[in-house]
Amino acid sequence: MAVPSETAPTQTFTPVDFPKPRRWLWRYGPLLLWAAFIFIGSTDLLSAANTGGVLVRPVLWLFPHASERTVAIYQFATRKAGHLTEYFIFALLCARAFRTSSRELLRQRWFWASLLFVVAYSLSDEFHQSFYPSRTASIYDCMIDSAGGLAALAWLAVRHRREA
């Protein structure tokens, strides 16, 4: 049996610090789930034809003599408010993920990284909608989505400055 001598070089290993899966999941999991929700919502499932009854019934119950035009305006406004709201939440989740990122660049530039991600995802969402006959891709919807994301990020930035 050989015994190592004191003069023989020893090999040292530096541990590699892999990101903890739980931290990654905690950081990006809600963002990925919300992105999946938006993706599923871009299918026929949440098209105007399929959500019309859900949106129209309460209006007709509250205002039984509402004209068809009034109901259409209500449905349109509700759907656009949905775009604004879903991307407001999406931007909050992006900022949460990027502000706590293990990557220094993302932590420092969380506002711009989040805004870029929101706009890119909004464009891809509208592109995805173009493949469904009951949906229409619209740059105006993308602008509404981006405005919702920008509003959320601006609100966070102002709040962050007040706390600092």
Secondary structure in CASP SS format (residue, H / E / C, confidence):
PFRMAT SS
TARGET T0000
AUTHOR 0000-0000-0000
METHOD secondary structure of the structure
MODEL  1
M C 1.00
A C 1.00
V C 1.00
P C 1.00
S C 1.00
E C 1.00
T C 1.00
A C 1.00
P C 1.00
T C 1.00
Q C 1.00
T C 1.00
F C 1.00
T C 1.00
P C 1.00
V C 1.00
D C 1.00
F C 1.00
P C 1.00
K C 1.00
P H 1.00
R H 1.00
R H 1.00
W H 1.00
L H 1.00
W H 1.00
R H 1.00
Y H 1.00
G H 1.00
P H 1.00
L H 1.00
L H 1.00
L H 1.00
W H 1.00
A H 1.00
A H 1.00
F H 1.00
I H 1.00
F H 1.00
I H 1.00
G H 1.00
S C 1.00
T C 1.00
D H 1.00
L H 1.00
L H 1.00
S C 1.00
A H 1.00
A H 1.00
N H 1.00
T H 1.00
G H 1.00
G H 1.00
V H 1.00
L H 1.00
V H 1.00
R H 1.00
P H 1.00
V H 1.00
L H 1.00
W H 1.00
L H 1.00
F C 1.00
P C 1.00
H C 1.00
A C 1.00
S C 1.00
E H 1.00
R H 1.00
T H 1.00
V H 1.00
A H 1.00
I H 1.00
Y H 1.00
Q H 1.00
F H 1.00
A H 1.00
T H 1.00
R H 1.00
K H 1.00
A H 1.00
G H 1.00
H H 1.00
L H 1.00
T H 1.00
E H 1.00
Y H 1.00
F H 1.00
I H 1.00
F H 1.00
A H 1.00
L H 1.00
L H 1.00
C H 1.00
A H 1.00
R H 1.00
A H 1.00
F H 1.00
R H 1.00
T C 1.00
S C 1.00
S C 1.00
R C 1.00
E H 1.00
L H 1.00
L H 1.00
R H 1.00
Q H 1.00
R C 1.00
W H 1.00
F H 1.00
W H 1.00
A H 1.00
S H 1.00
L H 1.00
L H 1.00
F H 1.00
V H 1.00
V H 1.00
A H 1.00
Y H 1.00
S H 1.00
L H 1.00
S H 1.00
D H 1.00
E H 1.00
F H 1.00
H H 1.00
Q H 1.00
S C 1.00
F C 1.00
Y C 1.00
P C 1.00
S C 1.00
R C 1.00
T C 1.00
A C 1.00
S C 1.00
I H 1.00
Y H 1.00
D H 1.00
C H 1.00
M H 1.00
I H 1.00
D H 1.00
S H 1.00
A H 1.00
G H 1.00
G H 1.00
L H 1.00
A H 1.00
A H 1.00
L H 1.00
A H 1.00
W H 1.00
L H 1.00
A H 1.00
V H 1.00
R H 1.00
H H 1.00
R H 1.00
R H 1.00
E H 1.00
A C 1.00
END
